[in-house]
Amino acid sequence: MTGLDQPAHMAELAAVEVAIAQALRDGIEADDPRLDPMLNRHLDWVAASWGRRPEANAYAGLADIYRTHPDFRARYDALAPGLADYLPDAMEAFALRVLIG
C-alpha cells in the first residue's frame, strides 16, 4: 500500500462499512442494487489496497474470507449484528450482477 494515505484510506473503509451496516439495519436485502454505490466504494477501497482492481471471482473470494475468518466475523458483527454474513452476501451478489454482468 505504498503511496496511500493510510488514515484517509482507513477512514474511507469505515465510512463504507457504516453505510453498509445502516443498509442492513434498514432492511435492504443483500442483493438489492441500492447497495451498488456502497459496494463500488468498497471495491475501489479493495483495489487501492491490492494495487489492482479485483475481478469478480477475487472479490467473491474476499467475501468468503470475510464470512469464514473469525477476526473478520467479530469485526463486522461488532459494527452491526448480522453484518458478518450480510456484507459477504452483498459482495457476492454485486460480483455476479455488476462485475460479471
Phi and psi restraints in degrees (range 20) as a CNS / XPLOR table:
assign (resid 1 and name C) (resid 2 and name N)
       (resid 2 and name CA) (resid 2 and name C) 1.0 -64.4 20.0 2
assign (resid 2 and name N) (resid 2 and name CA)
       (resid 2 and name C) (resid 3 and name N) 1.0 143.9 20.0 2
assign (resid 2 and name C) (resid 3 and name N)
       (resid 3 and name CA) (resid 3 and name C) 1.0 85.4 20.0 2
assign (resid 3 and name N) (resid 3 and name CA)
       (resid 3 and name C) (resid 4 and name N) 1.0 -10.3 20.0 2
assign (resid 3 and name C) (resid 4 and name N)
       (resid 4 and name CA) (resid 4 and name C) 1.0 -86.8 20.0 2
assign (resid 4 and name N) (resid 4 and name CA)
       (resid 4 and name C) (resid 5 and name N) 1.0 144.6 20.0 2
assign (resid 4 and name C) (resid 5 and name N)
       (resid 5 and name CA) (resid 5 and name C) 1.0 -81.0 20.0 2
assign (resid 5 and name N) (resid 5 and name CA)
       (resid 5 and name C) (resid 6 and name N) 1.0 99.8 20.0 2
assign (resid 5 and name C) (resid 6 and name N)
       (resid 6 and name CA) (resid 6 and name C) 1.0 -53.3 20.0 2
assign (resid 6 and name N) (resid 6 and name CA)
       (resid 6 and name C) (resid 7 and name N) 1.0 -50.2 20.0 2
assign (resid 6 and name C) (resid 7 and name N)
       (resid 7 and name CA) (resid 7 and name C) 1.0 -60.1 20.0 2
assign (resid 7 and name N) (resid 7 and name CA)
       (resid 7 and name C) (resid 8 and name N) 1.0 -42.0 20.0 2
assign (resid 7 and name C) (resid 8 and name N)
       (resid 8 and name CA) (resid 8 and name C) 1.0 -67.7 20.0 2
assign (resid 8 and name N) (resid 8 and name CA)
       (resid 8 and name C) (resid 9 and name N) 1.0 -38.7 20.0 2
assign (resid 8 and name C) (resid 9 and name N)
       (resid 9 and name CA) (resid 9 and name C) 1.0 -62.6 20.0 2
assign (resid 9 and name N) (resid 9 and name CA)
       (resid 9 and name C) (resid 10 and name N) 1.0 -45.7 20.0 2
assign (resid 9 and name C) (resid 10 and name N)
       (resid 10 and name CA) (resid 10 and name C) 1.0 -71.9 20.0 2
assign (resid 10 and name N) (resid 10 and name CA)
       (resid 10 and name C) (resid 11 and name N) 1.0 -31.7 20.0 2
assign (resid 10 and name C) (resid 11 and name N)
       (resid 11 and name CA) (resid 11 and name C) 1.0 -65.5 20.0 2
assign (resid 11 and name N) (resid 11 and name CA)
       (resid 11 and name C) (resid 12 and name N) 1.0 -37.2 20.0 2
assign (resid 11 and name C) (resid 12 and name N)
       (resid 12 and name CA) (resid 12 and name C) 1.0 -63.9 20.0 2
assign (resid 12 and name N) (resid 12 and name CA)
       (resid 12 and name C) (resid 13 and name N) 1.0 -43.9 20.0 2
assign (resid 12 and name C) (resid 13 and name N)
       (resid 13 and name CA) (resid 13 and name C) 1.0 -60.3 20.0 2
assign (resid 13 and name N) (resid 13 and name CA)
       (resid 13 and name C) (resid 14 and name N) 1.0 -45.3 20.0 2
assign (resid 13 and name C) (resid 14 and name N)
       (resid 14 and name CA) (resid 14 and name C) 1.0 -60.1 20.0 2
assign (resid 14 and name N) (resid 14 and name CA)
       (resid 14 and name C) (resid 15 and name N) 1.0 -41.6 20.0 2
assign (resid 14 and name C) (resid 15 and name N)
       (resid 15 and name CA) (resid 15 and name C) 1.0 -64.0 20.0 2
assign (resid 15 and name N) (resid 15 and name CA)
       (resid 15 and name C) (resid 16 and name N) 1.0 -41.5 20.0 2
assign (resid 15 and name C) (resid 16 and name N)
       (resid 16 and name CA) (resid 16 and name C) 1.0 -65.3 20.0 2
assign (resid 16 and name N) (resid 16 and name CA)
       (resid 16 and name C) (resid 17 and name N) 1.0 -44.8 20.0 2
assign (resid 16 and name C) (resid 17 and name N)
       (resid 17 and name CA) (resid 17 and name C) 1.0 -62.8 20.0 2
assign (resid 17 and name N) (resid 17 and name CA)
       (resid 17 and name C) (resid 18 and name N) 1.0 -40.9 20.0 2
assign (resid 17 and name C) (resid 18 and name N)
       (resid 18 and name CA) (resid 18 and name C) 1.0 -62.6 20.0 2
assign (resid 18 and name N) (resid 18 and name CA)
       (resid 18 and name C) (resid 19 and name N) 1.0 -42.7 20.0 2
assign (resid 18 and name C) (resid 19 and name N)
       (resid 19 and name CA) (resid 19 and name C) 1.0 -64.7 20.0 2
assign (resid 19 and name N) (resid 19 and name CA)
       (resid 19 and name C) (resid 20 and name N) 1.0 -41.3 20.0 2
assign (resid 19 and name C) (resid 20 and name N)
       (resid 20 and name CA) (resid 20 and name C) 1.0 -70.3 20.0 2
assign (resid 20 and name N) (resid 20 and name CA)
       (resid 20 and name C) (resid 21 and name N) 1.0 -38.2 20.0 2
assign (resid 20 and name C) (resid 21 and name N)
       (resid 21 and name CA) (resid 21 and name C) 1.0 -62.6 20.0 2
assign (resid 21 and name N) (resid 21 and name CA)
       (resid 21 and name C) (resid 22 and name N) 1.0 -37.7 20.0 2
assign (resid 21 and name C) (resid 22 and name N)
       (resid 22 and name CA) (resid 22 and name C) 1.0 -66.8 20.0 2
assign (resid 22 and name N) (resid 22 and name CA)
       (resid 22 and name C) (resid 23 and name N) 1.0 -38.8 20.0 2
assign (resid 22 and name C) (resid 23 and name N)
       (resid 23 and name CA) (resid 23 and name C) 1.0 -60.8 20.0 2
assign (resid 23 and name N) (resid 23 and name CA)
       (resid 23 and name C) (resid 24 and name N) 1.0 -40.7 20.0 2
assign (resid 23 and name C) (resid 24 and name N)
       (resid 24 and name CA) (resid 24 and name C) 1.0 -60.6 20.0 2
assign (resid 24 and name N) (resid 24 and name CA)
       (resid 24 and name C) (resid 25 and name N) 1.0 -48.7 20.0 2
assign (resid 24 and name C) (resid 25 and name N)
       (resid 25 and name CA) (resid 25 and name C) 1.0 -63.2 20.0 2
assign (resid 25 and name N) (resid 25 and name CA)
       (resid 25 and name C) (resid 26 and name N) 1.0 -30.2 20.0 2
assign (resid 25 and name C) (resid 26 and name N)
       (resid 26 and name CA) (resid 26 and name C) 1.0 -79.3 20.0 2
assign (resid 26 and name N) (resid 26 and name CA)
       (resid 26 and name C) (resid 27 and name N) 1.0 -4.7 20.0 2
assign (resid 26 and name C) (resid 27 and name N)
       (resid 27 and name CA) (resid 27 and name C) 1.0 82.4 20.0 2
assign (resid 27 and name N) (resid 27 and name CA)
       (resid 27 and name C) (resid 28 and name N) 1.0 17.0 20.0 2
assign (resid 27 and name C) (resid 28 and name N)
       (resid 28 and name CA) (resid 28 and name C) 1.0 -75.4 20.0 2
assign (resid 28 and name N) (resid 28 and name CA)
       (resid 28 and name C) (resid 29 and name N) 1.0 127.0 20.0 2
assign (resid 28 and name C) (resid 29 and name N)
       (resid 29 and name CA) (resid 29 and name C) 1.0 -63.4 20.0 2
assign (resid 29 and name N) (resid 29 and name CA)
       (resid 29 and name C) (resid 30 and name N) 1.0 148.9 20.0 2
assign (resid 29 and name C) (resid 30 and name N)
       (resid 30 and name CA) (resid 30 and name C) 1.0 -62.6 20.0 2
assign (resid 30 and name N) (resid 30 and name CA)
       (resid 30 and name C) (resid 31 and name N) 1.0 -23.5 20.0 2
assign (resid 30 and name C) (resid 31 and name N)
       (resid 31 and name CA) (resid 31 and name C) 1.0 -99.8 20.0 2
assign (resid 31 and name N) (resid 31 and name CA)
       (resid 31 and name C) (resid 32 and name N) 1.0 13.6 20.0 2
assign (resid 31 and name C) (resid 32 and name N)
       (resid 32 and name CA) (resid 32 and name C) 1.0 -77.4 20.0 2
assign (resid 32 and name N) (resid 32 and name CA)
       (resid 32 and name C) (resid 33 and name N) 1.0 129.0 20.0 2
assign (resid 32 and name C) (resid 33 and name N)
       (resid 33 and name CA) (resid 33 and name C) 1.0 -59.8 20.0 2
assign (resid 33 and name N) (resid 33 and name CA)
       (resid 33 and name C) (resid 34 and name N) 1.0 -15.9 20.0 2
assign (resid 33 and name C) (resid 34 and name N)
       (resid 34 and name CA) (resid 34 and name C) 1.0 -63.6 20.0 2
assign (resid 34 and name N) (resid 34 and name CA)
       (resid 34 and name C) (resid 35 and name N) 1.0 -17.5 20.0 2
assign (resid 34 and name C) (resid 35 and name N)
       (resid 35 and name CA) (resid 35 and name C) 1.0 -81.2 20.0 2
assign (resid 35 and name N) (resid 35 and name CA)
       (resid 35 and name C) (resid 36 and name N) 1.0 -12.6 20.0 2
assign (resid 35 and name C) (resid 36 and name N)
       (resid 36 and name CA) (resid 36 and name C) 1.0 -54.0 20.0 2
assign (resid 36 and name N) (resid 36 and name CA)
       (resid 36 and name C) (resid 37 and name N) 1.0 -44.0 20.0 2
assign (resid 36 and name C) (resid 37 and name N)
       (resid 37 and name CA) (resid 37 and name C) 1.0 -60.6 20.0 2
assign (resid 37 and name N) (resid 37 and name CA)
       (resid 37 and name C) (resid 38 and name N) 1.0 -39.0 20.0 2
assign (resid 37 and name C) (resid 38 and name N)
       (resid 38 and name CA) (resid 38 and name C) 1.0 -68.8 20.0 2
assign (resid 38 and name N) (resid 38 and name CA)
       (resid 38 and name C) (resid 39 and name N) 1.0 -41.0 20.0 2
assign (resid 38 and name C) (resid 39 and name N)
       (resid 39 and name CA) (resid 39 and name C) 1.0 -72.0 20.0 2
assign (resid 39 and name N) (resid 39 and name CA)
       (resid 39 and name C) (resid 40 and name N) 1.0 -31.2 20.0 2
assign (resid 39 and name C) (resid 40 and name N)
       (resid 40 and name CA) (resid 40 and name C) 1.0 -62.6 20.0 2
assign (resid 40 and name N) (resid 40 and name CA)
       (resid 40 and name C) (resid 41 and name N) 1.0 -42.0 20.0 2
assign (resid 40 and name C) (resid 41 and name N)
       (resid 41 and name CA) (resid 41 and name C) 1.0 -62.9 20.0 2
assign (resid 41 and name N) (resid 41 and name CA)
       (resid 41 and name C) (resid 42 and name N) 1.0 -41.1 20.0 2
assign (resid 41 and name C) (resid 42 and name N)
       (resid 42 and name CA) (resid 42 and name C) 1.0 -64.4 20.0 2
assign (resid 42 and name N) (resid 42 and name CA)
       (resid 42 and name C) (resid 43 and name N) 1.0 -43.7 20.0 2
assign (resid 42 and name C) (resid 43 and name N)
       (resid 43 and name CA) (resid 43 and name C) 1.0 -59.7 20.0 2
assign (resid 43 and name N) (resid 43 and name CA)
       (resid 43 and name C) (resid 44 and name N) 1.0 -42.4 20.0 2
assign (resid 43 and name C) (resid 44 and name N)
       (resid 44 and name CA) (resid 44 and name C) 1.0 -61.9 20.0 2
assign (resid 44 and name N) (resid 44 and name CA)
       (resid 44 and name C) (resid 45 and name N) 1.0 -38.5 20.0 2
assign (resid 44 and name C) (resid 45 and name N)
       (resid 45 and name CA) (resid 45 and name C) 1.0 -64.5 20.0 2
assign (resid 45 and name N) (resid 45 and name CA)
       (resid 45 and name C) (resid 46 and name N) 1.0 -45.0 20.0 2
assign (resid 45 and name C) (resid 46 and name N)
       (resid 46 and name CA) (resid 46 and name C) 1.0 -61.3 20.0 2
assign (resid 46 and name N) (resid 46 and name CA)
       (resid 46 and name C) (resid 47 and name N) 1.0 -44.3 20.0 2
assign (resid 46 and name C) (resid 47 and name N)
       (resid 47 and name CA) (resid 47 and name C) 1.0 -59.0 20.0 2
assign (resid 47 and name N) (resid 47 and name CA)
       (resid 47 and name C) (resid 48 and name N) 1.0 -42.3 20.0 2
assign (resid 47 and name C) (resid 48 and name N)
       (resid 48 and name CA) (resid 48 and name C) 1.0 -65.6 20.0 2
assign (resid 48 and name N) (resid 48 and name CA)
       (resid 48 and name C) (resid 49 and name N) 1.0 -37.6 20.0 2
assign (resid 48 and name C) (resid 49 and name N)
       (resid 49 and name CA) (resid 49 and name C) 1.0 -67.9 20.0 2
assign (resid 49 and name N) (resid 49 and name CA)
       (resid 49 and name C) (resid 50 and name N) 1.0 -41.6 20.0 2
assign (resid 49 and name C) (resid 50 and name N)
       (resid 50 and name CA) (resid 50 and name C) 1.0 -85.3 20.0 2
assign (resid 50 and name N) (resid 50 and name CA)
       (resid 50 and name C) (resid 51 and name N) 1.0 -17.4 20.0 2
assign (resid 50 and name C) (resid 51 and name N)
       (resid 51 and name CA) (resid 51 and name C) 1.0 80.5 20.0 2
assign (resid 51 and name N) (resid 51 and name CA)
       (resid 51 and name C) (resid 52 and name N) 1.0 11.6 20.0 2
assign (resid 51 and name C) (resid 52 and name N)
       (resid 52 and name CA) (resid 52 and name C) 1.0 -163.3 20.0 2
assign (resid 52 and name N) (resid 52 and name CA)
       (resid 52 and name C) (resid 53 and name N) 1.0 154.6 20.0 2
assign (resid 52 and name C) (resid 53 and name N)
       (resid 53 and name CA) (resid 53 and name C) 1.0 -79.4 20.0 2
assign (resid 53 and name N) (resid 53 and name CA)
       (resid 53 and name C) (resid 54 and name N) 1.0 124.0 20.0 2
assign (resid 53 and name C) (resid 54 and name N)
       (resid 54 and name CA) (resid 54 and name C) 1.0 -71.1 20.0 2
assign (resid 54 and name N) (resid 54 and name CA)
       (resid 54 and name C) (resid 55 and name N) 1.0 143.2 20.0 2
assign (resid 54 and name C) (resid 55 and name N)
       (resid 55 and name CA) (resid 55 and name C) 1.0 -74.9 20.0 2
assign (resid 55 and name N) (resid 55 and name CA)
       (resid 55 and name C) (resid 56 and name N) 1.0 170.5 20.0 2
assign (resid 55 and name C) (resid 56 and name N)
       (resid 56 and name CA) (resid 56 and name C) 1.0 -55.4 20.0 2
assign (resid 56 and name N) (resid 56 and name CA)
       (resid 56 and name C) (resid 57 and name N) 1.0 -45.2 20.0 2
assign (resid 56 and name C) (resid 57 and name N)
       (resid 57 and name CA) (resid 57 and name C) 1.0 -68.2 20.0 2
assign (resid 57 and name N) (resid 57 and name CA)
       (resid 57 and name C) (resid 58 and name N) 1.0 -33.3 20.0 2
assign (resid 57 and name C) (resid 58 and name N)
       (resid 58 and name CA) (resid 58 and name C) 1.0 -70.6 20.0 2
assign (resid 58 and name N) (resid 58 and name CA)
       (resid 58 and name C) (resid 59 and name N) 1.0 -40.3 20.0 2
assign (resid 58 and name C) (resid 59 and name N)
       (resid 59 and name CA) (resid 59 and name C) 1.0 -66.4 20.0 2
assign (resid 59 and name N) (resid 59 and name CA)
       (resid 59 and name C) (resid 60 and name N) 1.0 -41.1 20.0 2
assign (resid 59 and name C) (resid 60 and name N)
       (resid 60 and name CA) (resid 60 and name C) 1.0 -66.3 20.0 2
assign (resid 60 and name N) (resid 60 and name CA)
       (resid 60 and name C) (resid 61 and name N) 1.0 -35.2 20.0 2
assign (resid 60 and name C) (resid 61 and name N)
       (resid 61 and name CA) (resid 61 and name C) 1.0 -64.7 20.0 2
assign (resid 61 and name N) (resid 61 and name CA)
       (resid 61 and name C) (resid 62 and name N) 1.0 -39.3 20.0 2
assign (resid 61 and name C) (resid 62 and name N)
       (resid 62 and name CA) (resid 62 and name C) 1.0 -62.1 20.0 2
assign (resid 62 and name N) (resid 62 and name CA)
       (resid 62 and name C) (resid 63 and name N) 1.0 -39.8 20.0 2
assign (resid 62 and name C) (resid 63 and name N)
       (resid 63 and name CA) (resid 63 and name C) 1.0 -58.0 20.0 2
assign (resid 63 and name N) (resid 63 and name CA)
       (resid 63 and name C) (resid 64 and name N) 1.0 -40.9 20.0 2
assign (resid 63 and name C) (resid 64 and name N)
       (resid 64 and name CA) (resid 64 and name C) 1.0 -64.2 20.0 2
assign (resid 64 and name N) (resid 64 and name CA)
       (resid 64 and name C) (resid 65 and name N) 1.0 -39.1 20.0 2
assign (resid 64 and name C) (resid 65 and name N)
       (resid 65 and name CA) (resid 65 and name C) 1.0 -63.1 20.0 2
assign (resid 65 and name N) (resid 65 and name CA)
       (resid 65 and name C) (resid 66 and name N) 1.0 -44.7 20.0 2
assign (resid 65 and name C) (resid 66 and name N)
       (resid 66 and name CA) (resid 66 and name C) 1.0 -57.5 20.0 2
assign (resid 66 and name N) (resid 66 and name CA)
       (resid 66 and name C) (resid 67 and name N) 1.0 -39.5 20.0 2
assign (resid 66 and name C) (resid 67 and name N)
       (resid 67 and name CA) (resid 67 and name C) 1.0 -73.2 20.0 2
assign (resid 67 and name N) (resid 67 and name CA)
       (resid 67 and name C) (resid 68 and name N) 1.0 -33.6 20.0 2
assign (resid 67 and name C) (resid 68 and name N)
       (resid 68 and name CA) (resid 68 and name C) 1.0 -104.5 20.0 2
assign (resid 68 and name N) (resid 68 and name CA)
       (resid 68 and name C) (resid 69 and name N) 1.0 -23.8 20.0 2
assign (resid 68 and name C) (resid 69 and name N)
       (resid 69 and name CA) (resid 69 and name C) 1.0 -79.4 20.0 2
assign (resid 69 and name N) (resid 69 and name CA)
       (resid 69 and name C) (resid 70 and name N) 1.0 126.8 20.0 2
assign (resid 69 and name C) (resid 70 and name N)
       (resid 70 and name CA) (resid 70 and name C) 1.0 -59.4 20.0 2
assign (resid 70 and name N) (resid 70 and name CA)
       (resid 70 and name C) (resid 71 and name N) 1.0 -33.4 20.0 2
assign (resid 70 and name C) (resid 71 and name N)
       (resid 71 and name CA) (resid 71 and name C) 1.0 -66.8 20.0 2
assign (resid 71 and name N) (resid 71 and name CA)
       (resid 71 and name C) (resid 72 and name N) 1.0 -43.5 20.0 2
assign (resid 71 and name C) (resid 72 and name N)
       (resid 72 and name CA) (resid 72 and name C) 1.0 -66.5 20.0 2
assign (resid 72 and name N) (resid 72 and name CA)
       (resid 72 and name C) (resid 73 and name N) 1.0 -41.8 20.0 2
assign (resid 72 and name C) (resid 73 and name N)
       (resid 73 and name CA) (resid 73 and name C) 1.0 -58.7 20.0 2
assign (resid 73 and name N) (resid 73 and name CA)
       (resid 73 and name C) (resid 74 and name N) 1.0 -45.7 20.0 2
assign (resid 73 and name C) (resid 74 and name N)
       (resid 74 and name CA) (resid 74 and name C) 1.0 -63.6 20.0 2
assign (resid 74 and name N) (resid 74 and name CA)
       (resid 74 and name C) (resid 75 and name N) 1.0 -43.3 20.0 2
assign (resid 74 and name C) (resid 75 and name N)
       (resid 75 and name CA) (resid 75 and name C) 1.0 -60.4 20.0 2
assign (resid 75 and name N) (resid 75 and name CA)
       (resid 75 and name C) (resid 76 and name N) 1.0 -49.8 20.0 2
assign (resid 75 and name C) (resid 76 and name N)
       (resid 76 and name CA) (resid 76 and name C) 1.0 -73.0 20.0 2
assign (resid 76 and name N) (resid 76 and name CA)
       (resid 76 and name C) (resid 77 and name N) 1.0 -39.3 20.0 2
assign (resid 76 and name C) (resid 77 and name N)
       (resid 77 and name CA) (resid 77 and name C) 1.0 -69.4 20.0 2
assign (resid 77 and name N) (resid 77 and name CA)
       (resid 77 and name C) (resid 78 and name N) 1.0 -21.7 20.0 2
assign (resid 77 and name C) (resid 78 and name N)
       (resid 78 and name CA) (resid 78 and name C) 1.0 -71.1 20.0 2
assign (resid 78 and name N) (resid 78 and name CA)
       (resid 78 and name C) (resid 79 and name N) 1.0 -30.4 20.0 2
assign (resid 78 and name C) (resid 79 and name N)
       (resid 79 and name CA) (resid 79 and name C) 1.0 -72.7 20.0 2
assign (resid 79 and name N) (resid 79 and name CA)
       (resid 79 and name C) (resid 80 and name N) 1.0 -40.4 20.0 2
assign (resid 79 and name C) (resid 80 and name N)
       (resid 80 and name CA) (resid 80 and name C) 1.0 -163.8 20.0 2
assign (resid 80 and name N) (resid 80 and name CA)
       (resid 80 and name C) (resid 81 and name N) 1.0 127.6 20.0 2
assign (resid 80 and name C) (resid 81 and name N)
       (resid 81 and name CA) (resid 81 and name C) 1.0 -55.3 20.0 2
assign (resid 81 and name N) (resid 81 and name CA)
       (resid 81 and name C) (resid 82 and name N) 1.0 128.5 20.0 2
assign (resid 81 and name C) (resid 82 and name N)
       (resid 82 and name CA) (resid 82 and name C) 1.0 94.6 20.0 2
assign (resid 82 and name N) (resid 82 and name CA)
       (resid 82 and name C) (resid 83 and name N) 1.0 -10.1 20.0 2
assign (resid 82 and name C) (resid 83 and name N)
       (resid 83 and name CA) (resid 83 and name C) 1.0 -65.6 20.0 2
assign (resid 83 and name N) (resid 83 and name CA)
       (resid 83 and name C) (resid 84 and name N) 1.0 -27.7 20.0 2
assign (resid 83 and name C) (resid 84 and name N)
       (resid 84 and name CA) (resid 84 and name C) 1.0 -64.7 20.0 2
assign (resid 84 and name N) (resid 84 and name CA)
       (resid 84 and name C) (resid 85 and name N) 1.0 -21.9 20.0 2
assign (resid 84 and name C) (resid 85 and name N)
       (resid 85 and name CA) (resid 85 and name C) 1.0 -101.0 20.0 2
assign (resid 85 and name N) (resid 85 and name CA)
       (resid 85 and name C) (resid 86 and name N) 1.0 -37.2 20.0 2
assign (resid 85 and name C) (resid 86 and name N)
       (resid 86 and name CA) (resid 86 and name C) 1.0 -63.4 20.0 2
assign (resid 86 and name N) (resid 86 and name CA)
       (resid 86 and name C) (resid 87 and name N) 1.0 -48.1 20.0 2
assign (resid 86 and name C) (resid 87 and name N)
       (resid 87 and name CA) (resid 87 and name C) 1.0 -60.7 20.0 2
assign (resid 87 and name N) (resid 87 and name CA)
       (resid 87 and name C) (resid 88 and name N) 1.0 -49.9 20.0 2
assign (resid 87 and name C) (resid 88 and name N)
       (resid 88 and name CA) (resid 88 and name C) 1.0 -61.5 20.0 2
assign (resid 88 and name N) (resid 88 and name CA)
       (resid 88 and name C) (resid 89 and name N) 1.0 -38.6 20.0 2
assign (resid 88 and name C) (resid 89 and name N)
       (resid 89 and name CA) (resid 89 and name C) 1.0 -60.3 20.0 2
assign (resid 89 and name N) (resid 89 and name CA)
       (resid 89 and name C) (resid 90 and name N) 1.0 -42.7 20.0 2
assign (resid 89 and name C) (resid 90 and name N)
       (resid 90 and name CA) (resid 90 and name C) 1.0 -65.8 20.0 2
assign (resid 90 and name N) (resid 90 and name CA)
       (resid 90 and name C) (resid 91 and name N) 1.0 -42.2 20.0 2
assign (resid 90 and name C) (resid 91 and name N)
       (resid 91 and name CA) (resid 91 and name C) 1.0 -61.3 20.0 2
assign (resid 91 and name N) (resid 91 and name CA)
       (resid 91 and name C) (resid 92 and name N) 1.0 -44.1 20.0 2
assign (resid 91 and name C) (resid 92 and name N)
       (resid 92 and name CA) (resid 92 and name C) 1.0 -65.7 20.0 2
assign (resid 92 and name N) (resid 92 and name CA)
       (resid 92 and name C) (resid 93 and name N) 1.0 -42.4 20.0 2
assign (resid 92 and name C) (resid 93 and name N)
       (resid 93 and name CA) (resid 93 and name C) 1.0 -63.4 20.0 2
assign (resid 93 and name N) (resid 93 and name CA)
       (resid 93 and name C) (resid 94 and name N) 1.0 -41.8 20.0 2
assign (resid 93 and name C) (resid 94 and name N)
       (resid 94 and name CA) (resid 94 and name C) 1.0 -63.0 20.0 2
assign (resid 94 and name N) (resid 94 and name CA)
       (resid 94 and name C) (resid 95 and name N) 1.0 -43.9 20.0 2
assign (resid 94 and name C) (resid 95 and name N)
       (resid 95 and name CA) (resid 95 and name C) 1.0 -60.2 20.0 2
assign (resid 95 and name N) (resid 95 and name CA)
       (resid 95 and name C) (resid 96 and name N) 1.0 -42.7 20.0 2
assign (resid 95 and name C) (resid 96 and name N)
       (resid 96 and name CA) (resid 96 and name C) 1.0 -69.3 20.0 2
assign (resid 96 and name N) (resid 96 and name CA)
       (resid 96 and name C) (resid 97 and name N) 1.0 -44.0 20.0 2
assign (resid 96 and name C) (resid 97 and name N)
       (resid 97 and name CA) (resid 97 and name C) 1.0 -78.2 20.0 2
assign (resid 97 and name N) (resid 97 and name CA)
       (resid 97 and name C) (resid 98 and name N) 1.0 -39.9 20.0 2
assign (resid 97 and name C) (resid 98 and name N)
       (resid 98 and name CA) (resid 98 and name C) 1.0 -107.4 20.0 2
assign (resid 98 and name N) (resid 98 and name CA)
       (resid 98 and name C) (resid 99 and name N) 1.0 -47.0 20.0 2
assign (resid 98 and name C) (resid 99 and name N)
       (resid 99 and name CA) (resid 99 and name C) 1.0 -76.4 20.0 2
assign (resid 99 and name N) (resid 99 and name CA)
       (resid 99 and name C) (resid 100 and name N) 1.0 -35.0 20.0 2
assign (resid 99 and name C) (resid 100 and name N)
       (resid 100 and name CA) (resid 100 and name C) 1.0 -89.4 20.0 2
assign (resid 100 and name N) (resid 100 and name CA)
       (resid 100 and name C) (resid 101 and name N) 1.0 -38.9 20.0 2
